[in-house]
Amino acid sequence: MSEEQQAPVFQIQRVYLKDMSLEQPNSPAILASEHQPEVDIQLAMGMEQVAEGIVEVTVTATVKTQIEDKTVFLVEVKQAGIFEIRNLPEDQMGPVVGIACPQIIYPYLRSNVADVIQRAGFRPCIYRKSISNRCTSSSKLQTNKLLPR
């Protein structure tokens, strides 16, 4: 094999919005409430082999706000990226797929979450920082869970 065929390859093929949903089941009545809503942000990551040396990495953010037991809004955004990853040593695949790829996807995810929250009539600034903090810590924890064993 030539040196070019053996050289490590990492390229972004595409970053795209895979799925987005918004629910406001208690609007408009809940919008009149003066109580501060509770915010719950959950992140999930996934990886799927698309072809030889091509993977799709997804990051899903679920943002749920509630006042007492009533939902103010529920937003779920799944952002994805297709990456070409070839000729990497097996011990480097975890950090690349579990940290590098999600870090490329996060700004798009954060922007889409903020956009849908703002379009729903709410201020997104509170959620941006929370999502950023969770993305950073969660990518480190999820790295080993993404790789096939």
C-alpha positions in Angstrom: 0.0 0.0 0.0 1.2 3.5 -0.7 1.7 6.1 2.1 -1.3 8.0 0.9 -3.6 5.0 1.4 -2.3 4.5 5.0 -2.4 8.2 6.1 -5.1 8.9 8.6 -8.1 10.7 7.1 -10.7 12.8 9.0 -13.1 14.9 6.9 -16.5 16.4 7.5 -18.7 15.3 4.7 -21.9 17.1 5.9 -23.5 18.5 9.0 -27.3 18.6 9.0 -30.5 18.9 11.0 -32.0 15.4 11.2 -35.1 16.0 13.3 -36.7 18.8 15.3 -39.9 19.0 17.3 -41.7 21.5 19.5 -44.6 21.0 21.8 -46.4 23.6 23.9 -49.3 21.5 25.2 -50.5 24.0 27.9 -50.3 27.2 25.8 -51.7 29.8 26.0 -52.8 29.5 29.6 -49.4 28.6 31.0 -47.9 31.7 29.4 -49.7 33.8 31.9 -48.0 32.1 34.9 -45.6 34.2 36.9 -43.7 31.2 38.3 -40.2 30.5 37.2 -40.1 27.3 35.1 -37.9 24.3 35.9 -35.6 23.4 33.1 -34.4 19.9 32.3 -31.8 19.4 29.5 -30.9 15.9 28.3 -28.2 15.1 25.7 -27.7 11.8 23.9 -25.2 10.8 21.3 -25.2 8.1 18.7 -23.0 6.7 15.9 -23.9 4.6 12.9 -21.6 3.1 10.3 -22.9 4.4 6.9 -20.2 2.7 4.7 -16.6 1.6 5.0 -14.8 4.6 6.6 -18.0 6.7 6.8 -19.9 7.3 10.0 -22.9 9.3 11.0 -22.7 10.9 14.5 -25.8 12.3 16.0 -26.3 14.5 19.0 -29.9 14.9 20.4 -30.9 17.7 22.8 -34.2 17.5 24.7 -35.1 20.6 26.6 -38.2 20.4 28.8 -39.5 23.3 30.9 -42.2 22.8 33.5 -44.2 24.9 36.0 -45.3 22.6 38.7 -46.5 19.5 36.8 -47.4 21.3 33.6 -45.2 21.5 30.6 -44.4 24.9 29.3 -42.6 23.6 26.3 -40.7 20.5 25.1 -38.0 20.9 22.3 -36.1 18.0 20.8 -33.4 18.6 18.2 -31.3 15.9 16.6 -28.3 17.3 14.8 -26.1 14.9 12.7 -22.8 14.9 10.9 -21.4 12.5 8.3 -17.6 12.0 8.7 -15.0 10.2 6.7 -12.6 8.5 9.2 -10.0 6.1 7.8 -6.7 4.6 8.8 -6.9 5.7 12.5 -5.6 3.4 15.2 -8.4 1.7 17.1 -7.4 3.5 20.3 -8.0 6.9 18.6 -11.4 6.1 17.3 -13.1 6.7 20.6 -11.9 10.3 21.1 -12.5 11.1 17.4 -16.1 9.8 17.3 -17.0 10.6 20.9 -15.4 14.0 21.3 -14.2 15.6 18.0 -17.2 14.8 15.9 -19.8 16.0 18.6 -17.8 19.2 19.1 -18.2 19.9 15.4 -21.9 19.3 15.7 -22.6 21.2 18.9 -22.7 24.7 17.6 -25.3 23.8 15.0 -27.3 21.9 17.6 -27.2 24.8 20.1 -28.2 27.3 17.3 -31.2 25.2 16.2 -32.4 24.7 19.8 -32.1 28.4 20.5 -33.9 29.2 17.3 -36.9 27.0 17.9 -37.2 28.2 21.5 -37.1 31.8 20.3 -39.6 31.2 17.5 -41.9 29.6 20.2 -41.9 33.0 22.0 -39.3 32.3 24.7 -35.8 33.7 25.4 -33.2 31.2 24.4 -30.2 32.7 26.2 -30.7 30.7 29.4 -30.6 27.4 27.5 -27.5 28.1 25.4 -25.1 28.2 28.3 -26.7 25.1 29.9 -26.4 23.1 26.6 -22.8 24.2 26.1 -21.9 23.0 29.6 -23.6 19.7 29.2 -22.1 19.1 25.7 -18.6 19.5 27.0 -19.0 17.2 30.0 -21.2 14.7 28.3 -18.9 14.1 25.3 -16.2 12.9 27.6 -18.5 10.5 29.4 -20.1 9.1 26.3 -16.9 8.4 24.3 -16.7 4.6 25.1 -20.4 4.0 24.6 -20.3 5.0 20.9 -17.8 2.5 19.7 -18.9 -1.0 18.6 -17.3 -3.7 20.8 
